[in-house]
């Protein structure tokens, strides 16, 4: 029997409701922060990701799903969302002088990594980009939004790690100092890091090998070599976080796995995930637009959230909503009455209720079992006697109370009962 490919997962009914709940909560706060959605293609020209992410990164060297199409073009399933957003902004001329553009995306990404809890080879991200603001206010805005989302989902045990890698202009000096610190240890680095030492020394600080991590832990942090101007920028970000009551810890060895980051970088983490605890990450990337061909620098800040990891945290904290059935099941006294009940079903659906009825023409006893199995709150009963007398019965499947009323009063009574039930449950 055919099965799904390793590193992918089917989101089955029930679980899909929880995914929708997560997205709806996110969209609510994204709307409040005045972000607009952008949807980009799932695959792009491979060159896009090489130029943006960096050819020395593990993502480009080891993890991308790359293939040739029938015309011989090299295409890649997107491993992250920012590069595609930047490409779309340049292509469609979305960036305007003295204007801030706030965009978000929700969708699948693809990386050939070892599948693990909360991270498959096809994984899903919610991401945002704030474009056109070079002030620390944009860094603060992005982290405040991230914190607001966690609070909306009910997650309180989330911490932030922050660091700065300095501005794009100071990058050569920072890299020079990092190489000086690493030089006495170069023979003890892994093979990949010995190569990274020359090509992009920041990648050494991002290495996950234990031997390299132990060496990095003994070296000074990047903050010690920031210029006065870069340090002031980072201090302003920290002051904003302090003022807004955002708790964080400085991680002087923190770098991100993408080459385009400058200035502030950050991670959100949860101790519910064990050693691989990051659930979101991002930072500022002021030079990426020029790397992608823009004639002018476009300051930018963004982050991405791993949706699977968020769902794992919510599940471990018992914060995911239970799977809900229909509000109402309409029960008829036989298949010959189905056509007479469909207008009632549709009226209730058009009023906004989730309504089910038996499509198989089973007897009323079987239909009541269906109502119990789905977890419906109400049963609307229209047997032959009710239809002839233009009456209808409503049975509360929780309290088992039953009332009969005129057919034309059904909608008003259903609204009254379900509205009262909703107030009690909240």
Secondary structure, DSSP 8 states (H G I E B T S, - for coil): -----TT-----TTHHHHHHHHHHHHHHHHHHTT-EE----SEEEHHHHHHHH-TTSHIIIII--EEE-TT--EEEE-S-SHHHHHHHHHHTT---TT--EEEEEEEEEE-----BTTB-SEEEEEEEEEES--SHHHHHHHHHHHHHHHHHHT----EEEEEE---STTHHHHHHHHHHHHGGGGGGS-HHHHHHHHH-THHHHT---HHHHHHHTTS--GGGG--HHHHHHHHHHHHHHHHTT---EE-TT---SSTT-EEEEEEEE-GGGTTS-EEEEEEE-TTHHHHTT-SS---EEEEEEEHHHHHHHHHHTT-S------SEEEEESSGGGHHHHHHHHHHHHHTT--EEE-SS---HHHHHHHHHHHT-SEEEEE-HHHHHTTEEEEEETTT--EEEEEGGGHHHHHHHHHHHHHHHH-
